[in-house]
Amino acid sequence: MAHWQSLVRDLLGHVKSVGGGRPGSFCNLLLKVRDPKTGKPLTDKQMTPEIAALFFAGIDTTGHTGTWSLYLLSQHPEVEAKIVAELDAAGLLATPSRPEPRRLEWADLNKLVYLQAFIKEVLRMYPPVGVGQVRVSHTHDLRLAAGRLVVPRGTLIWVPHHAMHNARHNWDEPDSFRPERWLETPGCEYAQRLPMPREWYSGWADETADAYFGGEKGGGAEKEERERKSEEADGGEGNKADADDAEEPTTSGSAASSSSSDRPKRYFPFAEGPRNCVGQSLAMTTLPTTLAMLLARFSFGLADSMGGAVGVAKREQYTLVTGVDGGMMMHAVPRPGVLEGRAERLRSQKAEARAAAAAAEAVAAPAA
């Protein structure tokens, strides 16, 4: 712990010495924050936990997820082949005929669709904070499902991410690593089977919810009853919105529209709500960027010392993060063309250096 605290203090010192770095960055904005009680800049004591949280949330957890990503690729060559094909099609793969692929750009990230699906599946099987999160309301009881479920004030609520991401009730073939599930099922992050009766989800958008419960589009008597209550709440027919004109709920991505706010989720690697992971945007930029650049030039194999998949499973550990006891030993194998391309670059650089030296000697000779 002392080493960790010393590391965070050094980071804070660096942040202050460079004035927060790039304008608009997290650290730059942190230095501009004023204490609402005093109107003065935040003290080192106030900034230290903020720096620590960002460091852990956006870097340490990303490192663990990157580790699991490379491990799963080593166990699923068919998945690696699809990612490699995607990189090749985008001109990002090192090959014998193209030892120096073009540089990855920001616009490429969303175009690498299969790579993004792969990352989601890694996060499903090995969520960064596998033990999950604990929440508690100290001020009032929590009333859910229109008051049908009451969580007394002071009750600790534990949301175990790893268990929920790998439960058979929530997922078909949860033990199978299938990035395709994220491409085959729109709104894959939402629950496909629901544990509670239909009426418990009354706040959920009608059209989508009815489909889950096998109802016809329109919802029949249940929908008519909901519309009647909505009409009464709005003050009569004159204020009733046409149900057919209602905006469809968002079913893809992590952010749902307000109309689907009660739609239960089964996937939340960065938690949910206003206290979700502060580093998730950084992580979801760093992960695909790092993996695309690594896989463009290397293939990864699990070291024999790990004892195969059985050995890795025995070393899995769930402290705060989902990791491997002793780390994950792997071999990075250059793709065809990578070493040749590097050798050619070195020869070219040496030739340029010799030419520059010769030119300098030629210029200096007359003066001598």
N, C-alpha and C positions, 0 to 999 in steps of 0.2 A: 504493500500500500504506500509506503514511503517513496518508493521509486516512481510509482504512478503519480503521486502528488508532485514530486519534483519535476516530472516530465510535463505535467500540465502547467506548472508555474513557468517553466522554460518557454513553453508555447505562448503563454500570455505575455511574457517579456518580449518575445520576438514580435508578436502582434503589435504591441505598443511601440516598439522601436521603429517599425515601418509604417506607423500611422494607420494600421488596419488594412494595408494593402490596397487592392483594386477598389475604386469607388463603387459602392453598391454591394460589395461582398458582405458576407455575414459578419466578419470581424470589423470591417469598416463601419458598418451600421451599429455594431455593439458599442464601439467607442463613442458614438454620437448619442447614445441613449442617456437620458437624464432621469435621475431618481425622482419620482413624482412627489415624494415627501420633502426633499431638500432642494430640488432643482439643479443639483450638481451631478457631474459625471459619475458613473458607477465606480465603486471602489474595487480594488483587486479581489477582495473577498466575495463581492457580488458577481464579478465576471468569471471567476475561476470555475464554478460549476457549469456555466454556460459553455465555456471553451471545452470542458471535459465532456459534456453531453454531445456536442457536435463531433468531437474527435472519436468518441466511442460509437455514436449512432451512424456516422457516415463513413468511417474508415475501418474500425476493428470488425464490425459485423460484415462489412463488404468483403474483407479479407477472408473470413470464414466461408462466406457464400461462394467466393471464387474458388476456394479449395474444394468444396463439394461439387462445384461445376466441373472442374477438371477430373475429379474422381469419377463422376457419373459418365463423363465422356469416355474415360478409359474402359468403362464397363459396357458401353453401348456404342460400338463402332458405327452402327447404322444411323444413329443420331448425329454423330460427328460427320458422317458423309454428307448428310443433308445440310449441315451448317457450312461445310467446306464448299459445297455446290453453290450455296447462296452467296458466299463471299466471292467465289470465282465469277459468278454472273455479274457481280457488282464491280469487278475489277480490283478487288481488295485482297486477292489470294496470291501469294508468292508461288510461281511455277517456273519450270526450266526456261520457258519462253518469256516469262515476265518475272524475273528475280526481284525486281523492285516494283511492287504494286503501287497503285496510287495511294495517297494519304487519305485516311479516314476523315470524313467531314461530319459536321453536326447533322446535316440533312440525311445522312446515311442511316442513322440509328433507327428511325421509325420504318425505314424501308427493309431492314433486316428482320422480317416478320417471323421467320422460323427461329432465329436466335432469341428474339424476345419471348416466344412461346417456350423455348428451352429454359430460359431464366425463370419464368413463372413456375415451371414444373419443378425446378431445383428448389425454389423458395417454398413450394408446397410440401415437398418431401422433407426438406431441411430448413424450416424457417429460422432466420438469424437468432431470434430470442425464443428458442424452443420452449422454455419453461412458461412462456406467456407473460401475462400482465395481471396485476392485482389492482382492483379499484374498490373504493369504499366511500359511501356517502355519510358524512359526519353530521349533516344538518337535518335530513328528512328521509322518510321511507321512499323507496323507489317503487312506483306503481307501473307495471307493464301490462300490455295486452288489455287495455281499457280497464285496468284495476283487477283483472283476474289473477295476476301474479304480483305479490307484494314482497319486496326484499326489505326487511327491517333496517332502520338506520343503524349504522355501525357494523353491518355485516360485510365481511371481506368477500369479494367476488373474484374468483380466479378464472382466467380465460387461458387454458393451456393450448397454445398455438400448435405445437407439434401433434398433440393428441387429436385435435379437431381437424388438422390438415391430413391426417392419416387414418381417420375413422371410416369403417366400412359403411356406416349409416350415411356419411356425407359424400363418399366417393365410390364410384365403380372401380374395382381393381386398384385400391389405394397403394398396394405394394408394387405396382407396375409403373415404371418410369415412362410416361407417354406425353411428350410435349404436344402431340397432335390433339390432345383433349382440349387445348386452349384455342385451337383453330376450328374444331368441329362443333363446339357448343357455344353459341352466343351467350354472354353473361355467365361464363363458366364459374366466376367467382361467387355466384349466388347459389343458395341451397336448391337442389333439385328434388329433394324429398323433405317434407316438413313434419315435425314431430307433434305439433299441436293442432287442435280443431280449426276449421276454417275461420270461425268468428274471432279467434285470437289475433288474426292478422287484418282486422278491419281497417287499419290505417294504411294498408298497402294498396297501391293503384289497382283498380278493379280488373281491367282487362288482363293484365299479366297474372294476377293472383288467381283468377278464375281458371286459367289454363292449367295451373298447377294442381287444382283440385278436381280436374276433369269436367268442369262445367262448360257449357257452350258459351261462345262469345256473346256477351250481353248479360250473363250471370243469372237469368231467370228471376225467381221470386226474391232471392237474397239481394240481387242487385237492385230490384225495385224498392226493397225496404231501405237499402242504403241511400238511394236517390231521394226517397221520401223524407228521410231524416235530414239529408243535406239540404233539401228544399226548405224544410221547417227552420233549419239553422240560418239559412240565407234570407228568410223573410218572405217566402212565397215564390210563385211561378216566375214573377217578373225578374227575379235575381238569379234564377237557376241557369247554370251554364249548360250548353249542349254537350252531353257526354261524348258524342262522336267527335267533337272538336278538341277534346282534352289532349294535352301533349303526351306523347308516349314516354314512358319512363326510360331512362338511360340504362342499358343493360350491358354495356361493355366498358372496360376500364375500371378504375377504382372509385370514381366519383359518380354516384347516382343522383338523379334529379330528386327534388323534394317530394314528388309524388310517389317515389319508391323508397322513401327513407325507412319504412318499416319492413322492407323486403330483407329477409334473413340472409346473411352471408356465411359462407363456409371457408373463405380464404381471406386472411388478413395478416400477411407477413410483417406489415409495418404497424399493426394495430389499427384502430379506428377512432374516429371522433376528434375533438379539439386537442387531445393530448397524444395524438399519434406520433410516429417517429419523425423527429425534426430533420433527420438526415436522409429521408427516403428519396428525395429528388436527387441529392448528390449520389446516393447509392445506385439509382436506376440510370444515371448517366455514366458513372464510373464502371459499373459491371459490364454492360454491353461494349463499351469502348475498349476496356482491358481485354475482354475475351476475344473480341474481333481482331485485335492487334496480335494477341498471342497465337490464336488459331490460324491466322493468316500465314504464320511462319513455322509453327511447331505442332506436332501431335504429342499427346501425353499418355504415358503408360504408368501403371501402378508398380512401384518397386516391389521386388520379391519379399523384401524384409517386412512388408505390411501384412503378409499372410493372406493375400487375396481378399475377396469381399467378406469372407467370414472373419478374417483378422480385423478388418476395418470396423465391422459391426461390433466386435468385442471392445474396440477402443472408443466407440462413440461415447461422448459425455455431454450431459446437459446441465451446465452450471447456469450462468446467465445467458451465455451464447451456446449454440449448437456446434460443438467442435470435436476434435479427435485427440485423445490423450497421446502426447508425444509428437503431434503433428502428422501430416500426410506426406510420406516420401514418394516422389514420382520422378519419372525420367522425361525430360523434354527432348523429343526427337525432331531435328530439323526436317522440314518438308523438302521434297526434291526441288532443287534449284536454289535453295536458300544459301547453302554453303558455297555453291558455285558463284552465286551473286555476290556474296561477301568477299570472296577471293578476287573477283573482278573489280570490285570497288577498291580494294586495297591496292591492286596493281595500278588502277587508274590514279589513285591518290599519290602513290609513289612516283609515277611518271610525271604528274603535275608538279610535285615537289622538286624533282630533278630538273625539270624544264625551268622552273622559277629560279632555282639556284644557279643554273647555267646563265640565264638572262641577267641575273644580278652580277655574276662574275664578268660578263661581257661589258656591262655598263661601267663597272669599276676598273676594268683593265686600262682604258686610255688615261684615266686620271692618275694611275700609278706610274 
